[in-house]
Amino acid sequence: MSEAFIGTAIRAAAYADEAALGDLDRRTWSPLHTVQPRPEPPYAPFFDERHLPADFLVAELDGRLAGYIRLVQPTHLLSNAHVRQIQGLAVDTWARGRGVARSLLDAACERARSERARRVTLRVLGHNAPARALYSSAGFTVEGVLPGEFLLDGVYVDDVLMGKTLSSEV
């Protein structure tokens, strides 16, 4: 699919990735990017009826699973079928700073284009400066802010809505 950096390969997720993705998701949990409490045993399955392997792209770096991105239609409405939404992005600690997140973003936009989507949107917590910088560098712009949308550890945090219009080339 995409190989933006030497040794980085992006592919569709498979059910066989479930254990590794669940482990990655738990290890990368942070109040910087999630509004959910820290996962505790017994852990919920990574894949379920709302989170299918087809929704995920995974990055492998030097043959190891390094990260994932989830790309879905934001609603089931026909009038919204031209939009894809990123609903999760995680990169393992050992792989950070090596272009994995950017490769995943580029591959997600490529997939959205191949599905004839015209826009990709996402939501990011206002205090997550590294993610916001990444998304901005990839061409996403702030399209709205829900001030104080979440109360996290006693602090009100903004929900920032970002979007990117895709080129019409398919």
N, C-alpha and C positions, 0 to 999 in steps of 0.2 A: 504494500500500500504506500507507505512513505518511509524514506530513509534519509532524514534530514542530517543526521550525524553518523559518522562512521561507527558501526557496531550497534546502532539503534535500529530495531525493526519494529514496525507497528503491524499488528494483526488483529483479527476479530477474536473476541474471547470465546472460550469453549467451556462446557460443563467441567472438563478436567482441570480448569484453572480455579475452581471454586475455593479449595483450601488455601491456595497461595494468595488469592485475592482477598479472602476474608482475613487472613493473617496480616497482609499488607494494610488493609483498611483499619484494623485494630491498632497496629503499630504506629500508623501515621495520624491517629486521632489527635485533634488539638482544638481547644476552644477558639483558636484563631480562625478556624474555617468551618466549624460545625455548631449547630444549635442543639444537637442531641447530646444526652449525657454520655459519658465514657462507657463503652460496651463492657459488660460484665458477663461472666459465665452464668448459665449456659448461653453460648453465643447463637444468635439467629443465623440462619443460612445466608450466605452472600447473595445467592440467586434465589428468587422467589417469583410468584406470579406477576409481580410488578417490576422486577429487576431481572430481565432475561439476559443470557449471554449475548444475544444479538444486539443488545443496547450498548455493549461495551467494546472498546478497543483497548488492547493491552500493548504496552511497550516492553520489549526485551532489549537489554543492553548487555553485550558480551555474553549472550546466551542465558541471562538471568531475567526473571520477571522484575521489571523496574517501576512500573506504574500502570495506571489505567485512566480512562476517561469514559463517562457515560453520556451518550447523546441520544435524545428521544424527541418525539413530537410533544410539545408542551400540553396539548389537549387532543381530544379525539374529534374535534370539530373540523369539518371540511374547509371552513373559511380560514382555518389556522394551519392547514396542511403544508403550507409553504415555509413554515418555521421549524427549526430544530432548536432544542435547548440543551445546553450542557448542564447536567445535574450530578456532577461529581468529577473530581480530578484529584488523583493522589500519585505522588512519586516517592519511592522508598528513599530513606535518608542517605544511603550510600550512593544513590544515583543522582542526587540533586546537584545542580550547577553544571550538568553535562548535556543540557538541551533536551531532556526527556519530556518535560512539560510542554515545551514549544513544539516538539515533534508530534505529541498527542493532539495539541490544539490544531496544528496544521492538518493532521490526518482527519480530525473530526470535521473540519471545514470542507475538506476534500470529499469526505463521505456525504456530507449534507448536500454539496453541489451535485454529486452523482445521483442523489435522491430527488434532484430538482428543487431543492429548498432555495429560497432567496435570502433568508436571514438565519443567523444563529444568535441566540440570546443566552444569558446566564445571570445568575444572582451571586453576589459576593458580599461578605460582611465588610462593613465600612472600615473596620480596624485591621483588615488583612491587606496591608500595604504591599507585601511582596506579590500576592496574587493579582491585585489591581494593576500593579506595574507590568506584570507578565501579560495580562489581557490587553492592556493599552498598547503594549509593544507589538501585539499580534493584530492590531487594528480594531479592537473593540472600544466603543465609546460609552460613556455614562449616558443613559437614557432616562434615568429616574432614580430617585432616592426615597426610601420609606424611612423617615427619621425615627430613631428609637424603636424600631420594629421588634427587636428582641431584647430581653432582659437576661444578660449572661453574667453570672457571678456578681450580681448587684450593680451592673453597669448597663445602661441602655446603649444598644449598638444599632447603627443604621444597616438597612438592607439596600445594597446598591444594585440597580438593574443596568446591565450592560448589553450591548448588541453590536452586531456587525452585519452589514449588507454584503452578500456574496456577489461576485461578478456573475454576469449572465451566461458565461461560458460553461458548458456542461461537457 
